[in-house]
Amino acid sequence: MEAYCVKCKSKREMKNGKEVSMKGKGGTKRRAMKGECPKCSTTMFRILPNK
């Protein structure tokens, strides 16, 4: 899955992507993909739409 790397300032294909749940407004859960940048190894997030 493609995500934006803040350190490289470009979109890249995420490495080792896993689906996680984050806290949202009002105590709700938000789905997201968490992985790392293949170039600089910075943690990347991509918020996913609800099911």
Secondary structure, DSSP 4 states (H G I P E B T S, - for coil): -EEEETTTTEEEEPEEEEEEEEE-GGG-EEEEEEEE-TTT--EEEEEPPP-
